[in-house]
Amino acid sequence: MTTAADVVAAVRSAIPAPVRPVTVDGFLDGDPGAGVSGVAVTTMATLDVLRRAADWGGDGATLVITHEPLYFAHADDARNTLAAQDDPVYNAKRAFVHERGLVVWHLHDQWHDQRPDGVDAATAAALGWALDAAEAAAGAAVATLAPTTLGALARHVAAALGATAARFVGDPATVVRRVGLDLGFRGAARNRALLRRADVDVVVLGEAHEWETGEYAVDAVAAGVAAGAIVVGHVPSEQEGMRAVAAWLPKVLADAGRPVPVTFVETPDLFRAV
């Protein structure tokens, strides 16, 4: 019998980056000792995603590997408050996990800690871009493209990543060539550092606070420091990273002597444009 803990041990051993001493990666719900019939990999374990994962699984538990948290907080520190508030959304989600015997594991830090970053590399590949090797080794993600316009680049990024509510700052006719990636949510300080680089024309972001990075990007364009910024949305900016996990995992489990079926459960973009 292959347990959820067996699968996680195989994953942790196979990723070429160490487990952080303090990490958000870990079991979020369910019994790690449960035998699993299959593994469903996803970007964000929304209730819709959990329903599809549970329906896909056969006899036995389904292990859901999610890149984002299960109960609405990155460090999984909101559940006590939600439980105390008798929050109906939390209650419904947790009840479903238990009713369907799901086991949910958070895979975030270790996949990002690879060089190149596992999410950055997979997203760049989906966009048809080659990351600068020296930048990737340092934990950054920068690519040199054939000259294009900011507007055309924004449309390409949205289409390639399935973003339904992508936005951008800057003149759509501006010609750009050097692109930096700051996917998911990496914070205003890192966003600013990339936007102000003289060798980066435009930055592709996952999500950002409008009163921090958004304002800075608008002013960077006005000051002639950057050509613009494209805000894709958190889920579409990182989805390809987890699709890569699902493609990589079957061989890892087979090599570990723990072969179980693996599927990728896509998380649709959480937002729609009006």
ZAVO-578217 format. One line per 8 residues: for each residue z, y, x of C-alpha. Coordinates in Angstrom, 1 decimal, padded with zeros to 4 digits. Layout:
<pts>
Z,Y,X | ...
</pts>
This chain:
<pts>
000.0,000.0,000.0 | -001.0,003.4,001.3 | 001.6,006.1,000.4 | 001.2,009.8,000.2 | 003.4,010.1,003.3 | 001.0,007.7,005.1 | -002.0,009.9,004.3 | -000.2,013.0,005.4
000.9,011.4,008.7 | -002.8,010.5,009.4 | -003.9,014.0,008.6 | -001.3,015.6,010.8 | -002.1,013.3,013.7 | -005.9,013.9,013.5 | -005.9,017.7,013.4 | -006.3,019.0,016.9
-003.5,021.6,016.5 | 000.2,020.9,016.5 | 002.4,021.2,013.4 | 004.3,024.5,013.6 | 008.1,024.3,014.0 | 008.4,026.4,010.9 | 005.5,025.9,008.5 | 004.5,026.2,004.8
002.8,022.8,005.1 | 004.7,020.1,003.3 | 005.1,018.3,000.0 | 005.4,020.6,-003.0 | 006.1,018.1,-005.7 | 005.9,014.4,-006.5 | 007.2,011.4,-004.5 | 005.9,011.1,-000.9
006.7,007.4,-001.0 | 004.4,006.8,-004.0 | 001.4,004.6,-003.4 | -001.8,006.6,-003.9 | -005.1,005.5,-005.4 | -007.0,008.4,-004.1 | -006.8,011.9,-002.5 | -008.1,015.0,-004.2
-008.7,018.0,-001.9 | -008.8,021.5,-003.3 | -008.4,025.1,-002.4 | -005.9,026.1,-005.1 | -004.1,023.6,-007.3 | -004.4,025.5,-010.6 | -003.6,023.6,-013.8 | -007.3,023.2,-014.4
-007.7,021.7,-010.9 | -004.8,019.3,-011.4 | -006.2,018.1,-014.7 | -009.5,017.3,-013.1 | -007.8,015.6,-010.1 | -005.6,013.5,-012.4 | -008.6,012.4,-014.5 | -010.6,011.4,-011.4
-007.8,009.2,-010.1 | -007.6,005.5,-010.9 | -004.5,003.3,-011.0 | -001.6,004.7,-009.1 | -000.8,008.2,-008.1 | -003.3,010.8,-006.9 | -002.4,012.8,-003.9 | -003.6,016.4,-004.2
-004.0,018.3,-000.9 | -004.1,022.0,-001.6 | -004.7,024.9,000.7 | -002.7,027.3,-001.4 | 000.7,026.9,-003.0 | 001.4,025.0,-006.2 | 004.1,027.2,-007.7 | 002.8,030.7,-007.1
004.5,031.6,-003.7 | 003.2,031.0,-000.2 | 006.5,029.7,001.1 | 007.3,027.9,-002.1 | 010.3,030.1,-002.7 | 009.7,031.2,-006.3 | 010.5,027.9,-008.2 | 014.3,028.5,-008.5
013.6,031.9,-010.1 | 010.9,030.5,-012.3 | 013.2,027.7,-013.4 | 016.1,030.0,-014.1 | 013.8,032.2,-016.2 | 012.6,029.1,-018.1 | 009.1,030.3,-017.3 | 006.6,028.7,-019.6
003.7,028.6,-017.1 | 005.9,027.0,-014.4 | 007.3,024.5,-017.0 | 003.9,023.5,-018.2 | 002.5,023.0,-014.7 | 005.5,021.0,-013.4 | 005.6,018.9,-016.5 | 001.9,017.9,-016.0
002.5,017.0,-012.3 | 005.3,014.7,-013.3 | 003.6,013.2,-016.4 | 000.5,012.3,-014.4 | 002.4,011.1,-011.4 | 000.7,013.5,-009.0 | 001.9,014.1,-005.5 | 001.0,017.6,-004.1
000.9,018.4,-000.4 | 000.3,021.9,001.1 | -002.2,021.9,004.0 | -002.5,025.5,005.3 | -001.1,026.4,008.7 | -002.3,023.4,010.7 | -005.9,023.6,009.5 | -005.9,027.4,010.3
-004.4,026.8,013.7 | -007.4,024.9,015.1 | -009.7,026.8,017.4 | -012.0,027.7,015.9 | -009.9,028.2,012.8 | -010.9,025.4,010.4 | -011.5,027.7,007.5 | -013.4,030.3,009.5
-015.7,027.7,011.0 | -016.6,026.1,007.7 | -017.1,029.4,005.9 | -019.3,030.7,008.7 | -021.4,027.5,008.6 | -021.8,027.8,004.8 | -023.1,031.4,005.4 | -025.5,030.2,008.1
-023.7,032.0,010.9 | -022.6,030.9,014.3 | -019.2,032.2,015.4 | -018.9,033.8,018.8 | -017.2,031.0,020.8 | -015.0,033.3,022.9 | -013.8,035.1,019.8 | -013.1,031.9,018.0
-011.1,030.5,020.9 | -008.9,033.7,020.6 | -008.4,033.2,016.9 | -010.9,035.7,015.7 | -014.1,035.2,013.8 | -017.1,037.4,014.7 | -020.8,036.6,014.3 | -024.0,038.3,015.4
-026.8,038.3,012.7 | -030.4,039.3,012.5 | -030.3,043.0,011.3 | -029.9,043.3,007.6 | -028.5,045.8,005.1 | -025.0,045.9,003.9 | -026.2,045.4,000.3 | -028.3,042.4,001.2
-025.4,041.0,003.2 | -023.0,041.4,000.3 | -025.4,039.6,-002.0 | -025.8,036.7,000.4 | -022.1,036.3,001.0 | -021.4,036.3,-002.8 | -024.1,033.8,-003.5 | -023.4,031.4,-000.6
-019.6,031.3,-001.4 | -019.8,031.2,-005.2 | -018.0,034.6,-005.5 | -018.3,035.9,-009.1 | -016.4,039.2,-008.5 | -017.3,040.2,-005.0 | -017.2,044.0,-004.1 | -018.1,046.1,-001.1
-017.4,049.5,000.4 | -020.2,051.4,002.1 | -023.8,052.5,001.8 | -025.8,049.4,000.7 | -028.8,050.6,002.8 | -026.9,050.8,006.0 | -028.2,048.3,008.6 | -025.6,045.9,010.0
-025.7,043.2,012.6 | -022.2,042.3,013.8 | -019.8,040.8,011.2 | -016.1,040.0,011.4 | -014.4,037.6,009.1 | -010.8,038.0,007.8 | -010.6,035.3,005.1 | -007.9,034.5,002.6
-005.2,037.2,002.9 | -004.4,038.1,006.5 | -002.8,041.5,006.0 | -003.6,045.1,006.4 | -002.8,045.3,010.1 | -005.3,042.6,011.0 | -007.9,044.0,008.6 | -007.6,047.4,010.2
-007.8,046.0,013.7 | -011.1,044.3,012.8 | -012.5,047.3,010.9 | -012.0,049.7,013.8 | -013.6,047.5,016.5 | -016.6,049.3,017.9 | -018.5,046.1,018.2 | -018.1,045.1,014.5
-020.2,046.8,011.9 | -018.8,045.2,008.7 | -015.9,043.0,007.8 | -015.9,040.2,005.2 | -012.5,039.9,003.6 | -010.9,037.4,001.3 | -008.6,039.7,-000.6 | -006.8,043.0,000.4
-004.5,045.5,-001.0 | -006.6,048.4,-002.2 | -004.0,051.0,-001.2 | -003.9,049.6,002.3 | -007.1,048.0,003.5 | -009.2,049.3,000.7 | -008.3,052.9,001.5 | -008.7,052.3,005.2
-012.1,050.8,004.7 | -013.3,053.8,002.6 | -012.0,056.2,005.2 | -013.5,054.2,008.1 | -016.9,054.5,006.5 | -016.4,058.2,005.9 | -015.3,058.7,009.6 | -018.2,056.7,010.9
-015.9,054.0,012.4 | -017.3,051.1,010.3 | -020.3,050.5,008.1 | -018.3,048.8,005.4 | -016.2,046.0,004.1 | -017.1,043.1,001.7 | -014.2,041.7,-000.4 | -015.2,038.2,-001.6
-012.0,037.0,-003.3 | -009.3,034.7,-001.8 | -010.5,031.4,-003.2 | -014.2,031.7,-002.5 | -013.5,033.0,001.0 | -011.6,029.8,001.9 | -013.2,027.2,-000.3 | -015.6,025.9,002.3
-012.6,025.2,004.6 | -011.2,022.7,002.2 | -014.6,021.2,001.4 | -014.7,020.5,005.1 | -011.3,018.7,004.9 | -012.6,016.5,002.1 | -015.7,015.6,004.2 | -013.6,014.9,007.3
-010.8,012.9,005.7 | -012.4,009.6,004.8 | -013.1,008.7,008.5 | -009.6,009.8,009.4 | -008.0,007.5,006.9 | -010.3,004.6,007.8 | -009.5,005.0,011.5 | -005.8,005.0,010.6
-006.1,001.8,008.6 | -005.4,003.7,005.3 | -008.8,003.8,003.5 | -008.5,005.4,000.1 | -011.1,007.3,-001.9 | -011.3,011.0,-001.3 | -012.9,013.7,-003.5 | -013.2,017.5,-003.4
-012.1,019.3,-006.6 | -013.6,022.7,-006.5 | -011.5,025.7,-007.5 | -013.8,028.1,-009.4 | -013.5,031.8,-008.5 | -010.4,033.0,-010.3 | -012.1,036.2,-011.5 | -015.2,037.3,-013.3
-016.9,040.7,-013.1 | -017.2,042.7,-016.4
</pts>
